[in-house]
Amino acid sequence: MRYFEDFPYKEVNNLWSDTGTNQMEGGGKVYVVQTSTKTIQRCLLMTTDPGDLVLDPTCGSGTTAYVAEQWGRRWITMDTSRIALNIAKRRLTMAVFPYYELFDKETKNIRQGFVYKQVPHITLKSLANNEPAETEILYDQPQEDKTRMRVSGPFTVETLQNFKITPPEALEQREDEAEENRLFTQRIFDHLQANGIRNGDRTQQALFHGLETEASPYLHARGYYTDANGQERLTYFHIGPKFGTVSKQAVTMALREFRSKNQTEGASWLVILGFSFEDNINEKDYNLGTYQVSKVRMHDDLMQDGLLKKDRGAGSFITIGEPDIELLREGDNCHIEIRGLDIYDPIRDDVKARSVEDIAYWEMDDDYDGEQFICRSLHFCGGDQKEFEQWKKGLNQLASLSTRRNAERTLHIEFADELWDTLYTFHSEPIPYRKGRQIAVRVVSQFGEESTKVLKME
């Protein structure tokens, strides 16, 4: 038996019982890997000051970057999943934050912090000695300027290709590359048989059988699937590198060999499997005959040997929708119009158009050099979905000229009238027409998959 006098009690002050529910946007968890913003906020306010750099090596849905952006901290976040990065990017670009008053009102140096709420800290000592109460600064309650709206500041998205990391001690041991490639190919075969290729609709998939490897540098495998009429269709596969990008040259060479297979064996579908693709690979450039060519994204989990022990219903292969984009000429100018996504349905053997509301957002480089994509404008889509209501509401509130100037000053950019009117639309701002000019449009679906199409002014 223990008594209070043996171990005087101490109040538990390291148990956070008020962070069990997510506070983001007033609701519960939106993503499985999402951490409560209140938890991240408390950790961030305890350990950093405005202007400090916060690193999150496991981005997930981007909660750390979201909270850091809200509280004036710089941030770097990273992830191996393209879908996670697209979710975080969309979340940040659409976020609306309160505008906190800066302590440094002249040079606007955020390192000086915000103007915080202050309250008197009355103690028994101050009462007994009739002393003025000390002042406490509430660092989680900065003064807010409700006449301004703040959005995310400029940030960049940097991409690294897949690199195979080899530890120093393994350099002296020569790996059996042939056996490693065989196991990787077998893993792909297992998933093509168990899960097949999907087009974003969970109810539609093409399951394959009779899969076998091909002795060709560009056509690596072949197999059969059953279409909607119960007929077996022959398919050839080009399997992209494990640690690299599928190049346009590789696709061209694979198509050259596939044409002969189409004529002699009746093969109707060429599937280009890859973890990443060069921007200038457009499916419509190849679909000119009695066959179909599809880019199919391989899930990053295929790099792991134990994936089959997890969810066998996971979408390991998803076709990348070809964006339906038109370049419309209007005198000396032209503009881009997004009309939807064209996705090949192998079961029905047709190209199905998806609604523009399946597009989360799209980016445009209106002077594409054929190598490096530079995002020069960003446009939001999504129809009438709830996550876009706050952004649209914020835009409507910024209709007045004075508030618009405040937004331009906050973002350090100047909005042209045409650009301001096209932030939430499927139409671009007017682009000066110049023969030979290339426009690259990158469309990101709500599944997190992205596809790029290049248009040329003729």
Buried (B, 14 or more C-beta within 10 A) or exposed (E): EEEEEEEEEEEEEEEEEEBEEBBBEEEEEBBEBBBBBBBBBBBBBEEBBBEBEBEBEEBBBBBBBBBBBBBBBBBBBBBEBBBBBBBBBBBBBBBBBEBBEBBEEEEEEBEBBBBBBEEEEEEEEBEEEEEEEEEEEEBEEBBBBEEBBBBBEEBEEEEEEBEEEEEEEEEEEEEEEEEEBEEBBEBBBBBBBBBBBBBBEEEBBBBBEEBEBBEBEBBBBBBBBBBEEEEEBBBBBBBBBBEBBBBBEBBEBBBEBBEEBBEEEEBBBBBBBBBBBBBBBBBEBBBEEEBBBBBBBBBBBBBEEEBBEEEEEBBBBBBBBBBBBEBEEEEEEBBBBBEBBBBBBBBEBEBBEBEBBBBBBBBBBBBBEEEEBEEBBBBBBBEEEEBBEEBBEBBEEBEEEEBEEBBBEBBEEEBEEBBBEBBBEBBBBBBEBEEEBBBBBBBBBBBBBBBBBBBEBE
